[in-house]
Amino acid sequence: MKIAVIGGGAAGFFAAISCKNHFPEAQVLLLEKSQKTLAKVKVSGGGRCNVTHACFNISELSGFYPRGGKHLKKSFGIFNTNHTVEWFTKRGVTLKTEADNRMFPTTDDSQTIIDCLIRETQKLNIEIKIGFGVSELKKEESGFSLIANDEKELFDHVIIATGGNPKLSGFDWLAALNHEIVDPVPSLFTFNMPTENTAELMGVVAPNAIVRVQGTNLQTQGALMITHWGMSGPAVLKCSAWGARILHDLNYKFTATVNWTGLTNEEIIREKFAETKNKHGKKKISNENPFDITARMWESLLAKVEIKPDLIWNELPKKEQNRLINTLYNDAYKVEGKTTFKEEFVTCGGISLNDVNMSTMESRKCPGLFFAGEVLDIDGVTGGFNFQAAWTTGFIAGKLGKG
């Protein structure tokens, strides 16, 4: 039996390894069109590789996927976070859980994950071909024919793990096999704010902000980081993931409001002001910040509402207090565009999950053809969820429908 795995990323490697483990006598070829494999693994998590997320409940885990979560429940029943941790541990890679439940190798180096995956392919005699771009895939009477680099080769089964593609045309060769393609749009991006003066606060992090998009129901909560171009961090990235299609339809031009306190009730914020006045009424307002935000951020907000930093808390006029509370609770920023990091590019869209048996990852339109990873209309929020989907779908696809 001869199997082709198209795509040398996380899902492709995991599918090839799974395939060879389930079918030791098979010839498994891993085909990558670029000159390097596992490029996304290398740069992910700031070069540390956010392998997965410490969420071990399948229902809870599936809730972190804006697209594909319900479908993945079935797949996670076969291979989930527990299996991922066990798989890497058995191969000498121990993972650690950080405060936000992201899981990394204890080495804090993505090369550890790359080396592990490459070692496995070498141990199993999986052939890796780089610079091998598949231009055509055809269903034959028995198996499939692939055309790559003007060469035709026959395979019994094919696993597609080519990742997301920003252009619909990138899926033409799969649409030719009668698959429905969901239009791809970017997910997991940061907000560009060219008309807002964010550069002076670059690097400031609000640990628990609430981000809303005006005119929509989009609202997310988490850490927010101010950058020289706008805003990033989990709160913004989650917002861009859940709102990927909404924000695309808005042409990435909208008003985002930020609640810097993370408190969902304005009355609680007012109570905090009253408490601070009672306890620290004689202190300067700039020296006594009642919220979990940095001194730089607090001073910036005071300046924004034109409150002098040396004003005493007891002397804060009602009008200025209301302005400050409104800014803390409902600070508005104009967003005009997005920034995506090319190596970590995530799309929503791809092969419609209606065309895939999620228990086997086999195409319902083309028996013998399997899918894994971001080529599917599956994407998760930031935090290791996209890699978990890659490990899960790759492992299942590699079984080739075997129970």
LINZI-V473007 format. One record per residue. N is the residue number from 0. RES is the residue in one small letter. SS is DSSP state (h for helix, s for strand, l for the rest). PHI is phi in degrees with one decimal (* if undefined). Layout:
n = [N	N]
res = [RES	RES]
ss = [SS	SS]
phi = [PHI	PHI]
This chain:
n = [0	1	2	3	4	5	6	7	8	9	10	11	12	13	14	15	16	17	18	19	20	21	22	23	24	25	26	27	28	29	30	31	32	33	34	35	36	37	38	39	40	41	42	43	44	45	46	47	48	49	50	51	52	53	54	55	56	57	58	59	60	61	62	63	64	65	66	67	68	69	70	71	72	73	74	75	76	77	78	79	80	81	82	83	84	85	86	87	88	89	90	91	92	93	94	95	96	97	98	99	100	101	102	103	104	105	106	107	108	109	110	111	112	113	114	115	116	117	118	119	120	121	122	123	124	125	126	127	128	129	130	131	132	133	134	135	136	137	138	139	140	141	142	143	144	145	146	147	148	149	150	151	152	153	154	155	156	157	158	159	160	161	162	163	164	165	166	167	168	169	170	171	172	173	174	175	176	177	178	179	180	181	182	183	184	185	186	187	188	189	190	191	192	193	194	195	196	197	198	199	200	201	202	203	204	205	206	207	208	209	210	211	212	213	214	215	216	217	218	219	220	221	222	223	224	225	226	227	228	229	230	231	232	233	234	235	236	237	238	239	240	241	242	243	244	245	246	247	248	249	250	251	252	253	254	255	256	257	258	259	260	261	262	263	264	265	266	267	268	269	270	271	272	273	274	275	276	277	278	279	280	281	282	283	284	285	286	287	288	289	290	291	292	293	294	295	296	297	298	299	300	301	302	303	304	305	306	307	308	309	310	311	312	313	314	315	316	317	318	319	320	321	322	323	324	325	326	327	328	329	330	331	332	333	334	335	336	337	338	339	340	341	342	343	344	345	346	347	348	349	350	351	352	353	354	355	356	357	358	359	360	361	362	363	364	365	366	367	368	369	370	371	372	373	374	375	376	377	378	379	380	381	382	383	384	385	386	387	388	389	390	391	392	393	394	395	396	397	398	399	400	401	402]
res = [m	k	i	a	v	i	g	g	g	a	a	g	f	f	a	a	i	s	c	k	n	h	f	p	e	a	q	v	l	l	l	e	k	s	q	k	t	l	a	k	v	k	v	s	g	g	g	r	c	n	v	t	h	a	c	f	n	i	s	e	l	s	g	f	y	p	r	g	g	k	h	l	k	k	s	f	g	i	f	n	t	n	h	t	v	e	w	f	t	k	r	g	v	t	l	k	t	e	a	d	n	r	m	f	p	t	t	d	d	s	q	t	i	i	d	c	l	i	r	e	t	q	k	l	n	i	e	i	k	i	g	f	g	v	s	e	l	k	k	e	e	s	g	f	s	l	i	a	n	d	e	k	e	l	f	d	h	v	i	i	a	t	g	g	n	p	k	l	s	g	f	d	w	l	a	a	l	n	h	e	i	v	d	p	v	p	s	l	f	t	f	n	m	p	t	e	n	t	a	e	l	m	g	v	v	a	p	n	a	i	v	r	v	q	g	t	n	l	q	t	q	g	a	l	m	i	t	h	w	g	m	s	g	p	a	v	l	k	c	s	a	w	g	a	r	i	l	h	d	l	n	y	k	f	t	a	t	v	n	w	t	g	l	t	n	e	e	i	i	r	e	k	f	a	e	t	k	n	k	h	g	k	k	k	i	s	n	e	n	p	f	d	i	t	a	r	m	w	e	s	l	l	a	k	v	e	i	k	p	d	l	i	w	n	e	l	p	k	k	e	q	n	r	l	i	n	t	l	y	n	d	a	y	k	v	e	g	k	t	t	f	k	e	e	f	v	t	c	g	g	i	s	l	n	d	v	n	m	s	t	m	e	s	r	k	c	p	g	l	f	f	a	g	e	v	l	d	i	d	g	v	t	g	g	f	n	f	q	a	a	w	t	t	g	f	i	a	g	k	l	g	k	g]
ss = [l	s	s	s	s	s	l	l	l	h	h	h	h	h	h	h	h	h	h	h	h	h	l	l	l	l	s	s	s	s	s	s	l	l	l	l	l	l	h	h	h	h	h	h	h	h	h	l	l	s	s	s	s	l	l	l	l	h	h	h	h	h	l	l	l	l	s	l	h	h	h	h	h	h	h	h	l	l	l	l	h	h	h	h	h	h	h	h	h	h	l	l	l	l	s	s	s	l	l	l	l	s	s	s	s	l	l	l	l	h	h	h	h	h	h	h	h	h	h	h	h	h	h	l	l	l	s	s	s	s	l	l	l	s	s	s	s	s	s	l	l	l	l	s	s	s	s	s	l	l	s	s	s	s	s	l	s	s	s	s	l	l	l	l	l	l	l	h	h	h	h	h	h	h	h	l	l	l	l	l	s	s	s	s	s	s	s	l	l	s	s	s	l	l	l	l	l	l	h	h	h	l	l	l	s	s	s	s	s	s	s	s	s	l	l	l	l	l	s	s	s	s	s	s	s	s	l	l	l	s	s	s	l	h	h	h	h	h	h	h	h	h	l	h	h	h	h	h	h	l	l	l	s	s	s	s	s	s	s	l	l	l	l	l	l	h	h	h	h	h	h	h	h	h	h	h	h	h	h	h	l	l	l	s	l	l	l	l	l	l	l	l	l	l	h	h	h	h	h	h	h	h	h	h	l	l	l	l	l	l	l	s	h	h	h	l	l	h	h	h	h	h	h	h	h	h	h	h	h	l	s	s	s	s	s	s	l	s	s	l	l	h	h	h	l	s	s	s	s	s	s	l	h	h	h	s	s	l	l	l	l	s	s	l	l	l	l	l	s	s	s	l	h	h	h	s	l	l	s	l	l	l	l	l	h	h	h	h	h	h	h	h	h	h	h	h	h	l	l	l	l	l	l]
phi = [*	-122.2	-124.5	-107.0	-111.6	-97.8	120.9	-99.8	-100.6	-58.7	-65.2	-64.1	-62.0	-66.5	-66.1	-64.1	-65.3	-61.4	-60.9	-68.8	-68.4	-81.1	-132.5	-57.5	-84.2	-74.3	-94.4	-112.7	-114.6	-106.1	-111.3	-126.2	-74.3	-86.3	-93.3	-144.6	-101.7	55.5	-62.5	-70.3	-60.9	-58.7	-95.0	-65.0	58.5	64.0	86.3	-104.3	68.6	-80.5	-60.2	-163.7	-127.2	-75.7	-123.7	-109.2	-102.5	-62.4	-63.4	-67.1	-59.8	-67.0	-74.1	-94.4	-117.2	-57.2	-122.6	97.3	-58.2	-64.1	-66.3	-70.7	-52.7	-64.1	-68.3	-66.2	-66.8	-96.5	-148.6	-133.0	-59.1	-56.1	-67.1	-61.1	-60.1	-64.1	-59.4	-70.3	-60.8	-61.9	-104.6	83.3	-110.1	-92.2	-110.3	-121.9	-106.8	-90.8	-57.8	-92.1	76.0	-70.7	-115.4	-128.3	-64.8	-63.4	-76.1	56.0	-140.7	-61.2	-61.4	-60.0	-71.0	-60.3	-60.4	-62.3	-65.8	-67.1	-56.9	-64.4	-65.0	-68.0	-62.2	-93.2	59.4	-85.3	-84.1	-109.2	-115.9	-100.3	64.7	-121.3	-87.9	-80.3	-102.1	-152.2	-130.6	-127.7	-82.9	-105.7	-57.0	-129.5	91.1	-138.8	-113.9	-115.6	-113.7	-142.5	50.8	63.7	-113.2	-104.8	-138.8	-102.2	-137.0	-76.6	-138.2	-133.4	-114.0	-96.4	-138.6	-85.6	80.7	-75.7	-138.0	-70.0	-116.1	-59.2	-62.4	-67.2	-105.8	-55.7	-68.0	-91.0	-63.4	-63.5	-95.8	75.0	-89.2	-79.3	-110.3	-84.4	-49.4	-80.0	-137.2	-63.9	-135.0	56.8	-132.1	-96.8	-94.8	-89.1	-133.8	-62.8	-94.9	-100.7	-88.8	-93.1	-58.4	-68.9	-108.9	-52.1	95.8	-71.4	-120.0	-97.4	-68.0	-151.0	-98.6	-114.5	-110.2	-124.3	-109.5	-58.7	84.4	-133.9	-95.2	-69.9	-152.8	-136.0	-136.1	157.1	-68.3	-129.3	-116.4	-89.7	-118.9	-70.3	-103.5	160.6	-136.4	-141.9	93.9	-53.4	-60.7	-73.1	-63.8	-63.6	-62.2	-68.9	-73.7	-66.5	-103.5	-50.8	-77.2	-61.6	-70.0	-62.2	-66.2	-84.6	58.1	59.9	-123.2	-163.8	-106.5	-102.3	-109.3	-121.4	-99.3	-71.2	-85.2	76.2	-91.4	-86.6	-117.8	-61.9	-64.0	-65.3	-63.6	-63.5	-63.3	-63.0	-62.7	-63.4	-60.9	-65.9	-62.6	-66.9	-87.3	-129.5	-57.5	-91.8	-88.5	-67.8	-62.7	-73.1	-93.5	-130.9	-103.1	-81.8	-121.0	-84.7	-132.3	-70.8	-61.0	-61.6	-67.0	-60.7	-63.5	-65.5	-67.5	-60.4	-64.7	-62.5	-101.0	61.2	-103.0	-67.4	-63.9	-91.6	-66.7	-80.1	-52.7	-64.5	-99.9	-71.4	-65.0	-57.1	-62.4	-67.2	-61.5	-63.4	-64.1	-66.8	-62.2	-62.2	-70.5	-61.4	-91.4	-149.7	-81.8	-99.7	-137.6	-84.3	-104.1	-136.1	117.4	-140.4	-128.1	-118.5	-91.6	-49.4	-68.7	-108.2	-58.4	-123.8	-117.2	-102.0	107.6	123.6	-63.3	-61.2	-69.6	-66.7	-93.2	-128.6	-82.5	-72.5	-84.7	-129.5	66.1	-87.0	-65.4	-80.7	-95.9	-144.3	-54.7	95.5	-106.3	-126.7	-127.4	-152.5	83.8	-74.5	-64.3	-82.5	-79.5	-133.9	-153.8	-111.7	-74.7	-70.4	129.4	102.5	-74.2	-69.0	-67.2	-60.8	-62.6	-65.9	-63.7	-64.2	-69.0	-64.2	-60.3	-67.4	-58.2	-65.7	-78.6	52.0	84.8	-70.3	-69.7]
